[in-house]
Amino acid sequence: MSTAAVTYIGRYRLVNPVYLGATTQLWQAFCDSTGQFVALKLLLEKFRRDREQIRSLKWEYTIASQFDDPRIIKIFEFNIDRGIPYLAMEWFNGGNMKNLIRRGIEEYAPFVRKIIFQCIEAVSYLHRQGFVHRDIKPENFLVSPQGDVKLIDFALCRKIGPKILWLFRPKSKIQGTCSYMSPEQILNKPLDGRADLYSLACTIFELVCGKPPFTGMNQTELLNKHLKSNPPPLEAYNPNVHPEFSRIIQKALAKRPSDRFKSIGEFAGALYDVPVFKVPPPDEVPVQLTLA
């Protein structure tokens, strides 16, 4: 059944299409029984019988429905209605960070510190629950017009376990997004929170500089740069970046996990008293960091 012919999915009335992805479509919907807007993530028509895609959607619900934090998008329900698998999620008035970055830093400079530390809070919460996200990137952070942040998309999220278990796990293809993957994720090695830290540093680099630390003509070139090339200083792309801020981000981008910060919390502590910019915007929003 085509979504174009549908007005309700489950108990949700479709209102507006929001985003079209490779395998899913996001809709704003309205729940008549609660009187609230929600976001519905639907599998596209050609993937609605794809067991792997259905399993991925259900896995995202299984993982994310456990979470309860203001920086994590709430997922209420996984279901299948008339052959359409869907997730029902909290409605959040904000677009993804990638689209914000495309508008240029002048548009959001006053909120940069707030956005960075709310991203840190989101990832820190996930790690405290014992999970690694494995796909931290600008597209997976929603940002409101006021600079509030929600982390989304938990399809690749996995429990952090003892390294010995990785020796006996089934071999799998590399999963993640090439522009933001840590070297250990590329090499399919055991992952802990420092892999997300690397990806978060790539994300912050792009937020401040307008482009990620590494680009390539193809996937192989890009992944090799993550493995072998030193990241450029942030000042090379944005001369107004404070050199100490640049140094901290570069440490978080170290090739070996042991050369990065030990945790997101340690990373946050290093950043907290350091300005992002040499000349900060006059209306910069103050930051209150909460890491429970």
C-alpha positions, 0 to 999 in steps of 0.5 A: 500500500502506498503512503499516498493513499493512507491518512492514518497509520495505527492510531496516528493521523498523517499530517506532513511529510518531513524527511525522505531517507534511503529506506525510510520516510519521516512524517509529522502525525497527530494522535487523536487519543492523546491530542499530541503531535508525534513523528512517524518513521515509516519504511519506504514501500520497496523495503516493507517486506525486507526482513533486515530493514524491519528488524533494524526498525524493531531493534531501534525501538527495543534499544531507544524505548529504554532511554529517558533523557531530555537529550535523547528522542523518545520512541513510543511504539514499533508496529506494523499497520496494513503492511507498513512498519513504523516507529512512533516518536516524540515530535521535536521542533527542529531540523538536523544539524547537517541542514543547520551547518549548510546555512553557514555558521553566521546563522547559529554562532551564538548557539555553538557552545550550547549545541556542543555541550548538549550533544555531549550530554546526549552521548554521555547519557548513552554511554552511562546506560552502557551503549555505544551509538556507532553513528554519531554525525550531524544528521543524527542530532536535531537542533531547535531554533533555540539551540536545544538538541536531541540525539536520534537514530539508534539502529546501529546502537550496541551494548558495550561488552567485554572485549573477549566477546568480540573475538567470538562475534559473527563477522559483519560488514562495517557499519556507520557513516564514512565521514565520521567513523573512528579508525577502530570502527573501520577496522571492525575492532572492539568499540567503547565510548571512545569510538563515539567520542571520535565521531562526535569530534568529527561532528563538532569540527564540521559544526565549527568549520563547515566541513568534516575533518576528512573528505575524499574522492571515494570511500576508500580514500576517505577511510584511509584518511581516517586511518592514516592522516592527521586532521587539519587544525580547525583554524585552517578552515575557521581562523576565528577558532580558539587554538586551545579549542582546536587542540582539544578537538584534535586530541579527541581525533587521535587515531588510537583510542588510548590517545584520546580522552578517556571518556566523554565526561573528561572531554567535556571537562577539558572543553568547559572553560575554553572558548570556541572562538577567539572573538565570541559572538556578542549574543553567545548563549551561556552553557549549563552542562549536566552530566549526571 
